[in-house]
């Protein structure tokens, strides 16, 4: 039997309608699933697949405690507390609880913030500790939430503040090592891209999951020794109080490696409260950022140049009349009375400008500071001692200073005569201290560094590769002679200040300052540059004190700070007396 | 339309295309399944396989929640560890050590001798 629809029957019409409807469904499904496939997959992925950033931890900064690295800058998780005013049902309870638990972290007028019913997000507290956040969470306050964030903490307070710098609200390092090594410290955020459920929990379904772990920043160990740094800051503060100076800086270096053991500046600040600093100049590190005319400290370099070139010996003599003529200018001594035939050692002891100009003349034809003499001085000062150029220390904001070439129109004999006693050029303390290390260590210039290495997760120090050094800056023989001369220069007047049996030497400096383009006599900068050690120099210390309208002297105001730190260093480094 | 039975097929095959190691006996089931039964069986198999898939997928998702819970615990413990490290560093900071009773009780040695 064969079944067939009757022509024009309702069943046939219904069948036809169903067929048409099925055709429409098929067409629509074809459109949605085939033609618009990619669009809808993308929409679904946007809804279900959530990219979550895995934040990298910023690297820690360590100082040294002898040979052991200790944490100087750390990270701590803190919480920002916010409310959704529309969700808060019991504002009185919210205020009572948060005031009781986190009163010091609350914003003023939180009652008004909570009452802003036309908003959905109001921050009412910042930098809450984990314990505070947990206590508040336990109260199950409706409409109160927490946002986790990381902040820098400083267990040693403001120690070495300008060397460290700080991290701003955007997470970028500012000033100091934080800015200079920001790329190494910051690390790289990771990415977790995954299908999530409605509450955002990542699920391991789907084939679009990405799990790229975060790479934390490097933990950097500084060469700064926290004990030396703390003592240098203390000694500097005491020295400023004695002299009534308003600004001061100290650098302590190892002349055998170029490692900076301490770098102290006043006024200073606490990096944890950098937002409260009113004068932003407190962020600067004048040891590297403030070139100035270093004054008589430079006489050690002039003598070193003369010794190395064979132009003078420590017992070479000249006739001192307390003044000397250079072209149309007359240069006089600050210390008068040592007239007659005197040695270069005496000229250094009494810091006589005439002696230094004589050295410069003997580098030329013996009577004039010729172009050859100026080129020799420039070669030593700029090329060998690296004056007037950045040292490459790993800190932000280093300035190169200025030293005029003899081939420049301004590089004439008068300028170079001034340069022999520290005027007519602008140098930073880091340049002077680093080069001084080369003068007394046998003639090797070590580039200054504040980075000792990196610290792994177990707290083990991995030393950094040594920075480039240059030997033969001056000969070992010249270095030995200068070493003895600088020791004698200090011992002649100040031996009683030093612990007996140790090798301590130094040179005072009192620099005139320039106001409105002219040297003024009522405002001077006091400096002292020296070293100490046992069988070999173990530390170089440079001190600078200054203040607006103050006459500060190298021997009276800066040297006592050097002496204080030097005597302490001898004990700290456990140096044994000679003989 | 006519069909050749299996036995007839093999019989003729044996006669015409016999080869070594070739089965010469075939099992012929006495149970005959019709097209409806086949459809039902296939539907059942698909359902069972679907259930197996769903079970496994749900179980994997359950692991995700466990993993998430453990991750949260790790993060919390890590935060606590960080807090303790900060506290330790604060307690051993120079200023705290210098102000401690032990440090205050210390005296400067009157003389120092050196072993040579």
Interface residues (C-beta under 8 A of the other chain):
Chain A: X70 X71 X74 X75 X76 X77 X129 X130 X153 X155 X156 X157 X159 X197 X201 X202 X203 X204 X205 X226 X227 X230 X576 X577
Chain B: X57 X60 X61 X63 X64 X65 X68 X79 X80 X82 X83 X85 X86 X89 X90 X92 X93 X94 X95 X114 X116
